[in-house]
Protein backbone atom coordinates (compact mmCIF):
# COMPACT_ATOMS: atom_id res chain seq x y z
CA UNK A 1 0.00 0.00 0.00
CA UNK A 2 1.36 3.40 -0.91
CA UNK A 3 2.03 5.98 1.77
CA UNK A 4 -0.82 8.35 0.81
CA UNK A 5 -3.25 5.45 0.51
CA UNK A 6 -2.26 4.21 3.94
CA UNK A 7 -2.82 7.62 5.53
CA UNK A 8 -6.25 7.94 3.96
CA UNK A 9 -7.11 4.46 5.17
CA UNK A 10 -5.94 5.27 8.71
CA UNK A 11 -7.92 8.55 8.67
CA UNK A 12 -11.11 6.77 7.61
CA UNK A 13 -10.49 4.04 10.17
CA UNK A 14 -10.02 6.65 12.85
CA UNK A 15 -13.32 8.33 12.05
CA UNK A 16 -15.05 5.00 11.89
CA UNK A 17 -13.51 4.09 15.18
CA UNK A 18 -14.77 7.19 16.84
CA UNK A 19 -18.26 6.54 15.52
CA UNK A 20 -18.14 2.96 16.67
CA UNK A 21 -16.73 3.88 20.07
CA UNK A 22 -18.98 6.89 20.79
CA UNK A 23 -22.28 6.32 18.96
CA UNK A 24 -24.30 7.25 22.03
CA UNK A 25 -22.38 10.50 22.48
CA UNK A 26 -22.93 11.58 18.89
CA UNK A 27 -26.61 10.63 19.03
CA UNK A 28 -27.18 12.52 22.29
CA UNK A 29 -25.44 15.59 20.90
CA UNK A 30 -27.66 15.60 17.82
CA UNK A 31 -30.78 15.12 19.96
CA UNK A 32 -29.78 17.92 22.34
CA UNK A 33 -29.20 20.27 19.42
CA UNK A 34 -32.61 19.45 18.00
CA UNK A 35 -34.27 20.05 21.36
CA UNK A 36 -32.58 23.44 21.76
CA UNK A 37 -33.60 24.41 18.24
CA UNK A 38 -37.25 23.53 18.65
CA UNK A 39 -37.46 24.94 22.20
CA UNK A 40 -36.86 28.47 20.83
CA UNK A 41 -39.27 28.97 17.93
CA UNK A 42 -39.13 32.07 15.79
CA UNK A 43 -40.57 35.03 17.71
CA UNK A 44 -42.97 35.95 14.92
CA UNK A 45 -44.71 32.61 15.36
CA UNK A 46 -45.33 33.44 19.03
CA UNK A 47 -46.61 37.00 18.55
CA UNK A 48 -50.19 38.03 17.84
CA UNK A 49 -50.79 41.59 16.62
CA UNK A 50 -54.34 42.89 16.42
CA UNK A 51 -56.22 44.37 14.73
CA UNK A 52 -54.71 42.80 11.64
CA UNK A 53 -55.38 45.93 9.58
CA UNK A 54 -55.23 48.88 12.02
CA UNK A 55 -56.02 52.50 11.21
CA UNK A 56 -55.10 55.77 12.90
CA UNK A 57 -56.72 55.97 16.33
CA UNK A 58 -56.69 52.22 16.91
CA UNK A 59 -55.08 50.53 19.89
CA UNK A 60 -52.61 47.91 18.65
CA UNK A 61 -52.48 44.87 20.90
CA UNK A 62 -49.25 42.83 20.91
CA UNK A 63 -49.48 39.44 22.64
CA UNK A 64 -46.42 37.21 23.14
CA UNK A 65 -47.08 33.56 23.90
CA UNK A 66 -44.83 30.86 25.38
CA UNK A 67 -42.58 33.40 27.08
CA UNK A 68 -40.15 31.87 29.55
CA UNK A 69 -40.20 33.00 33.18
CA UNK A 70 -36.46 32.35 33.44
CA UNK A 71 -35.28 35.54 31.78
CA UNK A 72 -36.36 39.17 31.88
CA UNK A 73 -39.88 40.18 30.93
CA UNK A 74 -40.56 40.69 27.21
CA UNK A 75 -40.42 44.20 25.79
CA UNK A 76 -42.02 45.92 22.81
CA UNK A 77 -40.65 49.04 21.10
CA UNK A 78 -42.48 51.21 18.55
CA UNK A 79 -41.49 54.68 17.37
CA UNK A 80 -38.46 54.62 19.71
CA UNK A 81 -40.69 54.14 22.74
CA UNK A 82 -40.58 51.05 24.93
CA UNK A 83 -43.98 49.85 26.10
CA UNK A 84 -44.42 47.86 29.26
CA UNK A 85 -45.81 44.37 28.89
CA UNK A 86 -48.11 42.73 31.41
CA UNK A 87 -48.63 39.04 32.10
CA UNK A 88 -52.14 37.84 31.25
CA UNK A 89 -51.24 34.27 32.21
CA UNK A 90 -47.98 32.61 33.39
CA UNK A 91 -46.41 32.47 29.91
CA UNK A 92 -48.36 35.10 27.95
CA UNK A 93 -47.66 38.83 27.92
CA UNK A 94 -49.53 41.75 26.35
CA UNK A 95 -48.79 45.39 25.53
CA UNK A 96 -51.04 48.10 24.09
CA UNK A 97 -49.55 50.46 21.49
CA UNK A 98 -51.62 53.62 20.89
CA UNK A 99 -52.03 55.44 17.59
CA UNK A 100 -53.64 58.87 17.08
CA UNK A 101 -54.93 61.12 14.24
CA UNK A 102 -51.74 63.19 14.55
CA UNK A 103 -49.53 60.21 13.65
CA UNK A 104 -48.38 59.52 10.11
CA UNK A 105 -49.97 56.52 8.40
CA UNK A 106 -47.84 53.78 6.89
CA UNK A 107 -45.51 51.00 7.95
CA UNK A 108 -44.62 50.85 11.64
CA UNK A 109 -41.70 48.79 12.90
CA UNK A 110 -42.48 46.92 16.11
CA UNK A 111 -39.42 45.43 17.81
CA UNK A 112 -40.18 42.48 20.07
CA UNK A 113 -37.67 41.05 22.54
CA UNK A 114 -38.39 37.81 24.37
CA UNK A 115 -36.17 35.15 25.95
CA UNK A 116 -33.03 36.84 24.67
CA UNK A 117 -34.25 36.98 21.07
CA UNK A 118 -35.10 40.15 19.14
CA UNK A 119 -37.23 40.37 16.04
CA UNK A 120 -38.78 43.29 14.15
CA UNK A 121 -42.31 43.02 12.82
CA UNK A 122 -43.88 45.38 10.28
CA UNK A 123 -47.44 46.64 10.69
CA UNK A 124 -49.21 48.89 8.21
CA UNK A 125 -51.31 51.56 9.95
CA UNK A 126 -53.91 52.82 7.48
CA UNK A 127 -54.81 56.46 7.03
CA UNK A 128 -58.20 57.69 8.18
CA UNK A 129 -60.14 60.83 7.34
CA UNK A 130 -61.66 62.85 10.16
CA UNK A 131 -64.37 65.51 9.77
CA UNK A 132 -63.90 69.16 10.66
CA UNK A 133 -66.13 71.28 12.92
CA UNK A 134 -66.37 74.98 13.65
CA UNK A 135 -67.02 75.84 17.29
CA UNK A 136 -67.70 79.22 18.87
CA UNK A 137 -67.32 79.63 22.61
CA UNK A 138 -67.86 82.94 24.42
CA UNK A 139 -64.56 84.18 25.84
CA UNK A 140 -66.29 85.08 29.10
CA UNK A 141 -67.45 81.50 29.74
CA UNK A 142 -65.40 79.84 32.51
CA UNK A 143 -62.33 81.88 31.64
CA UNK A 144 -62.52 81.08 27.94
CA UNK A 145 -60.41 78.32 26.39
CA UNK A 146 -57.25 78.94 28.37
CA UNK A 147 -56.67 76.28 31.06
CA UNK A 148 -54.95 76.92 34.35
CA UNK A 149 -51.50 75.46 35.01
CA UNK A 150 -52.92 73.50 37.95
CA UNK A 151 -55.48 71.94 35.63
CA UNK A 152 -52.87 71.03 33.02
CA UNK A 153 -50.53 69.49 35.59
CA UNK A 154 -53.22 67.35 37.20
CA UNK A 155 -54.56 66.05 33.90
CA UNK A 156 -51.06 65.37 32.50
CA UNK A 157 -50.06 63.39 35.59
CA UNK A 158 -53.24 61.34 35.37
CA UNK A 159 -52.75 60.53 31.68
CA UNK A 160 -49.26 59.16 32.33
CA UNK A 161 -50.34 56.68 35.01
CA UNK A 162 -49.32 53.08 34.33
CA UNK A 163 -50.28 50.82 37.21
CA UNK A 164 -49.79 47.03 37.22
CA UNK A 165 -53.32 46.14 38.34
CA UNK A 166 -55.88 45.24 35.68
CA UNK A 167 -59.30 46.32 36.95
CA UNK A 168 -61.42 45.98 33.81
CA UNK A 169 -62.86 42.73 32.50
CA UNK A 170 -64.58 42.34 29.15
CA UNK A 171 -65.97 45.01 26.87
CA UNK A 172 -66.37 48.60 28.02
CA UNK A 173 -69.91 49.97 28.19
CA UNK A 174 -71.27 53.38 27.20
CA UNK A 175 -70.93 55.87 30.06
CA UNK A 176 -74.21 57.60 29.14
CA UNK A 177 -77.42 56.71 27.28
CA UNK A 178 -77.49 59.85 25.14
CA UNK A 179 -76.79 59.83 21.42
CA UNK A 180 -73.24 60.35 20.27
CA UNK A 181 -73.04 63.94 19.09
CA UNK A 182 -69.33 64.16 18.24
CA UNK A 183 -67.05 61.30 17.29
CA UNK A 184 -63.41 60.67 17.99
CA UNK A 185 -60.72 62.45 15.99
CA UNK A 186 -62.77 65.41 14.74
CA UNK A 187 -60.60 68.43 13.82
CA UNK A 188 -61.85 71.85 14.85
CA UNK A 189 -61.79 75.58 14.31
CA UNK A 190 -62.31 77.41 17.59
CA UNK A 191 -63.71 80.90 17.12
CA UNK A 192 -62.44 80.87 13.53
CA UNK A 193 -58.90 79.65 14.31
CA UNK A 194 -57.84 76.13 13.25
CA UNK A 195 -56.44 74.13 16.16
CA UNK A 196 -53.41 72.63 14.40
CA UNK A 197 -52.38 70.02 16.95
CA UNK A 198 -55.90 69.37 18.18
CA UNK A 199 -58.24 66.48 17.57
CA UNK A 200 -61.37 65.52 19.51
CA UNK A 201 -59.98 63.21 22.14
CA UNK A 202 -62.99 61.06 22.84
CA UNK A 203 -66.73 60.69 22.31
CA UNK A 204 -69.43 63.26 23.13
CA UNK A 205 -72.87 62.19 24.33
CA UNK A 206 -75.69 64.70 23.94
CA UNK A 207 -77.78 64.24 27.06
CA UNK A 208 -79.95 66.40 29.36
CA UNK A 209 -78.41 68.28 32.24
CA UNK A 210 -78.15 66.03 35.28
CA UNK A 211 -78.50 62.69 33.46
CA UNK A 212 -76.33 59.96 35.02
CA UNK A 213 -72.77 59.20 34.01
CA UNK A 214 -71.57 55.67 34.76
CA UNK A 215 -68.16 54.01 34.79
CA UNK A 216 -67.56 52.22 31.46
CA UNK A 217 -65.40 49.64 33.21
CA UNK A 218 -64.06 48.86 36.66
CA UNK A 219 -61.24 51.00 37.96
CA UNK A 220 -59.89 53.32 40.61
CA UNK A 221 -60.75 57.02 40.74
CA UNK A 222 -57.42 58.83 40.49
CA UNK A 223 -58.53 62.33 39.47
CA UNK A 224 -61.29 64.61 40.69
CA UNK A 225 -61.12 68.23 39.57
CA UNK A 226 -63.65 71.04 39.84
CA UNK A 227 -64.16 74.46 38.35
CA UNK A 228 -63.61 75.90 41.82
CA UNK A 229 -60.15 74.28 41.83
CA UNK A 230 -59.21 75.85 38.49
CA UNK A 231 -60.54 73.30 35.97
CA UNK A 232 -61.95 76.01 33.74
CA UNK A 233 -61.25 74.25 30.41
CA UNK A 234 -62.27 70.68 31.32
CA UNK A 235 -64.92 71.71 33.81
CA UNK A 236 -65.82 69.34 36.61
CA UNK A 237 -63.73 66.27 35.83
CA UNK A 238 -63.35 62.63 36.87
CA UNK A 239 -60.46 60.36 35.89
CA UNK A 240 -60.63 56.57 36.35
CA UNK A 241 -57.57 54.36 36.14
CA UNK A 242 -58.57 50.99 34.64
CA UNK A 243 -55.03 49.71 35.09
CA UNK A 244 -52.04 48.81 32.90
CA UNK A 245 -51.96 52.18 31.17
CA UNK A 246 -55.69 52.37 30.32
CA UNK A 247 -57.61 55.37 31.71
CA UNK A 248 -60.96 57.14 31.25
CA UNK A 249 -61.66 60.84 31.72
CA UNK A 250 -65.10 62.49 31.98
CA UNK A 251 -65.50 66.22 31.39
CA UNK A 252 -68.04 69.06 31.82
CA UNK A 253 -69.91 67.32 34.66
CA UNK A 254 -72.57 69.07 36.71
CA UNK A 255 -72.07 66.79 39.72
CA UNK A 256 -69.37 64.43 40.95
CA UNK A 257 -70.39 61.47 43.11
CA UNK A 258 -67.01 59.84 43.78
CA UNK A 259 -63.79 60.72 45.53
CA UNK A 260 -60.16 60.07 44.66
CA UNK A 261 -59.20 56.59 45.78
CA UNK A 262 -62.67 55.07 45.29
CA UNK A 263 -62.91 51.73 43.52
CA UNK A 264 -65.79 51.66 41.05
CA UNK A 265 -67.44 48.92 39.00
CA UNK A 266 -68.75 48.99 35.43
CA UNK A 267 -72.17 50.66 35.35
CA UNK A 268 -71.76 52.43 38.69
CA UNK A 269 -72.95 56.06 38.71
CA UNK A 270 -70.01 58.41 39.16
CA UNK A 271 -71.50 61.79 38.24
CA UNK A 272 -74.00 63.72 36.14
CA UNK A 273 -73.96 65.40 32.74
CA UNK A 274 -73.38 69.14 32.75
CA UNK A 275 -71.94 72.02 30.76
CA UNK A 276 -69.07 73.22 32.94
CA UNK A 277 -65.78 74.39 31.45
CA UNK A 278 -65.40 75.03 27.72
CA UNK A 279 -68.76 73.67 26.64
CA UNK A 280 -71.50 74.89 24.30
CA UNK A 281 -74.27 73.01 26.12
CA UNK A 282 -75.03 69.98 28.31
CA UNK A 283 -73.15 66.90 27.17
CA UNK A 284 -70.68 64.31 28.38
CA UNK A 285 -67.18 64.08 26.98
CA UNK A 286 -65.62 60.65 27.53
CA UNK A 287 -61.97 60.21 26.62
CA UNK A 288 -60.02 56.96 26.72
CA UNK A 289 -56.25 57.03 27.06
CA UNK A 290 -53.76 54.23 26.48
CA UNK A 291 -50.20 54.76 27.66
CA UNK A 292 -50.69 58.52 27.71
CA UNK A 293 -52.29 58.93 24.28
CA UNK A 294 -55.94 59.50 23.40
CA UNK A 295 -57.22 56.57 21.33
CA UNK A 296 -60.58 55.80 19.75
CA UNK A 297 -62.88 54.34 22.45
CA UNK A 298 -65.23 52.73 19.87
CA UNK A 299 -63.24 49.46 19.47
CA UNK A 300 -63.18 49.07 23.25
CA UNK A 301 -67.00 49.18 23.20
CA UNK A 302 -67.20 46.66 20.36
CA UNK A 303 -64.82 43.97 21.55
CA UNK A 304 -63.10 42.56 24.60
CA UNK A 305 -59.64 44.08 24.91
CA UNK A 306 -57.97 41.47 27.08
Secondary structure, DSSP 8 states (H G I E B T S, - for coil): --HHHHHHHHHHHHHHHHHHH-HHHHHHHHHHHHHHHHHS--GGGGEEEESTT-BTT-EEEEEE-S--SSS---EEEETTEEE--EEEETTEEEEEEE--TTS--EEEEEEEEETTEEEEEEEEEB-----EEEE---TTGGGTT---HHHHHHHHHHHT---S-----S----S-SSEEEE-TT-EEEETTEE-TT----SEEEE--TT-EEE-SS-EEEEEEE-GGGT-TTT-EEEEEEEETTEEEEEEEESEE---TT-EE-TT-EEEE-B--SS-SSSEEEEEEEETTEEE-SHHHHHS---
